[in-house]
Amino acid sequence: MSTIDNTLSNAHAILAGAQDKIDQLRNINPFFIDLSLRENPVGARVGQTLPDQLMALYQRAQRSLAGTQPPT
C-alpha cells in the first residue's frame, strides 16, 4: 500500500469517527439545570433559602410531570 493510500485510509477513518460523534450529538436528549435555584448570601435573607428553593423545584417538577406550564 502506498503512502497516498495510507493517508487516504487514515482520512476516511477520521471522517467516519467524526461522523459517529456528530450522529451521537444529534441523538442526545439534552437537559438544562436552572442554576438560579442555588442559594446565594443576599437572597437567603429575603426568602430564597434552600428549603424554599427545594419546594420551588418540587412544584416545578410536579407541573412538568402533569404536562402543564406555569403562568407567564
C-alpha positions as CSV (number, residue, x, y, z in Angstrom):
1,M,0.0,0.0,0.0
2,S,1.4,3.4,-0.9
3,T,1.7,6.4,1.3
4,I,-1.1,8.1,-0.5
5,D,-3.4,5.1,0.1
6,N,-2.4,5.1,3.8
7,T,-3.1,8.8,4.0
8,L,-6.5,8.4,2.3
9,S,-7.4,5.5,4.6
10,N,-6.5,7.5,7.7
11,A,-8.5,10.4,6.4
12,H,-11.6,8.2,5.8
13,A,-11.2,6.7,9.3
14,I,-11.0,10.1,10.9
15,L,-14.1,11.3,8.9
16,A,-16.0,8.2,10.0
17,G,-15.1,8.8,13.6
18,A,-16.2,12.4,13.3
19,Q,-19.5,11.4,11.7
20,D,-20.1,8.9,14.5
21,K,-19.6,11.8,17.0
22,I,-22.0,14.1,15.0
23,D,-24.6,11.3,15.0
24,Q,-24.3,10.8,18.7
25,L,-24.7,14.6,19.3
26,R,-27.8,14.7,17.1
27,N,-29.4,11.9,19.2
28,I,-28.7,13.4,22.6
29,N,-31.7,14.4,24.6
30,P,-30.4,17.5,26.4
31,F,-31.5,18.7,29.8
32,F,-30.8,22.0,31.5
33,I,-30.1,22.8,35.1
34,D,-31.5,26.0,36.4
35,L,-28.7,27.5,38.4
36,S,-30.9,30.3,39.6
37,L,-32.1,27.8,42.3
38,R,-28.8,27.9,44.1
39,E,-28.8,29.6,47.4
40,N,-27.0,32.9,47.5
41,P,-25.9,35.0,50.5
42,V,-28.0,38.1,49.6
43,G,-31.2,36.2,48.6
44,A,-31.1,33.9,51.6
45,R,-32.1,36.9,53.8
46,V,-35.3,37.6,51.8
47,G,-36.9,34.1,51.4
48,Q,-34.6,32.4,49.0
49,T,-33.4,29.8,51.5
50,L,-32.5,26.3,50.5
51,P,-35.8,24.8,51.8
52,D,-37.8,27.4,49.8
53,Q,-35.8,26.6,46.6
54,L,-36.3,22.9,47.1
55,M,-40.0,23.4,47.4
56,A,-40.0,25.5,44.2
57,L,-38.0,22.8,42.4
58,Y,-40.5,20.2,43.6
59,Q,-43.5,22.3,42.5
60,R,-41.9,22.9,39.1
61,A,-41.3,19.1,38.7
62,Q,-44.9,18.4,39.6
63,R,-46.2,20.9,36.9
64,S,-43.8,19.4,34.4
65,L,-45.0,15.8,35.1
66,A,-48.6,17.0,34.9
67,G,-47.9,18.5,31.5
68,T,-48.9,22.0,32.5
69,Q,-46.8,25.1,32.2
70,P,-46.6,27.8,34.9
71,P,-48.5,31.0,34.1
72,T,-46.4,33.7,32.4
